[in-house]
Amino acid sequence: AMSKSAVKISSDLLSNPLCEQEPGFLEMVMAFDTAMKRMDSFNQEKVNWLWLGKGRAEFSSVFPSLNMAVKRREQTLQDYKRLQSKVEKYEEKERTGPVLAKLHQ
């Protein structure tokens, strides 16, 4: 995300009217833009390597809390889906006192 932001900043600078007026500034901004695009490409390549390639195990060992967070998210998502199906079931039933109480709960 950081390198994507840097690319956005460099492209915004390229559209600045000052680039048309000052050739030196334009040259500097173009060099900056090229560097930011290279950095973004390199970062994206590394992320892909870590997630898809051999580096996944290394990534998990470097960031063990990330693996735990992914597992917690999956468990929470399963819990949400289970509860959502219960809510839908109660919404389909006749609206009586006990059903409304369970729906509210």
C-alpha positions, 0 to 999 in steps of 0.5 A: 500500500505504501508503494502504491501511494508513492506511485500515486504521489509521483503521478500526481506530481507529473500532472502538476502544471509546474512540470510544463513550466520548469523542465528541470522539475519535470526531469526530477519528477519523471526520475522520481516516478520511474523509481517509485514504479520500480519500487512498487513492482519490486514490492509486488513481486516479493509479496507474490513470491511470499504468498504464492511461491516457496516463501510462504513458509518463510513468511509465516515464520517471520510473521507468526501472528499473521497466520494466527490472525488469518485462522481467527478471521476464518473462524469468525467468518464461519461463526458469522455465517452460522449465525446469519443463517439462524437469523434468516431462519427466524425472520422467515418464521411467524413473528411471535414473542419467543421468535422475536426474542430469539431474533433480537438475541 
